[in-house]
């Protein structure tokens, strides 16, 4: 929005979608090596078995499966699995056709949704006269994002979770400016409910959702009507899971999912994750994706970025997710970069709000950002061809450890 509150001029629609389609195709081509990955990491096997159980016996648990012998009974030998069933349900067609190597397309979808969300929101956040190459730089960064590149090569929930969260926020964001506000609110709410059915940490973004609903840039008949449109569909989707879970266990949230001693003795990586601190998140982001630190520094030292909703949103998004998942980690769940998946799109949206001449392609900042994105992309590309790693670290540290 400009200073008068009017929408910024946007690119011609056909050119915008054509460029976005090219970036999505580029991202898909980069992911082709993941189609031949074995997908035999324990969590990947768990989700595959859950999908198989849903298909064959209609039960959402691991009871009676071979993999249960390699898992902690208190955590996994239960009548209902701890996470909601959306991800496992989406794997069912691949289980039916025995196409395990293609099931990773569900994770690809999450990354694609993140790219589209950044592009659509960036189109609204872009400043008048912004250089087109600079406009597409954050979208390219999202396409090359090392964490989503890594996560979308696994049969894990996290990539899909990030995509559904980003798509939901994008619809709520666009609802602030659109005359078709009701349609955007309903769609955003449905996507937010699906994100909750993928993994409950998605619900940590609820305060951001409510804030977006209550700060429209267009006239609205009623704030209460908007809240109903923006919240009720999500509630209708998520509430049955909580009711069913509470009926089964007597609690709304599983308190038994924290790694126990049985798990940590058999899986040293889990013990390492539990023993980390929240500083691990910041340190690893700085080393793998340095543009994130550049953006965070800008938001810390430039108070003007917090005065308008369109520029404050990425910072709030990042802060809410980071705080919530750091708290979960401190309570014993551990710290793995995959847990932060819902916040990565916010980093690239921050780039649209950065002040200075970089928006017109002048100065050294665009070059620095481009180099950071290339470096991050190389970190992600390494894991496309080395799928045996279950945590993402800077390539130079992994390479150094491999040569010791």
Helices and strands as residue ranges (DSSP letters): H 13-30, G 31-36, H 42-56, G 66-70, H 73-76, H 86-96, G 100-102, H 105-125, H 132-144, H 146-151, H 158-175, H 181-198, G 200-205, H 206-213, H 223-249, H 261-266, H 268-275, H 279-288, H 291-301, G 303-306, H 309-328, I 329-333, G 337-343, H 344-353, G 357-360, H 365-385, H 395-402
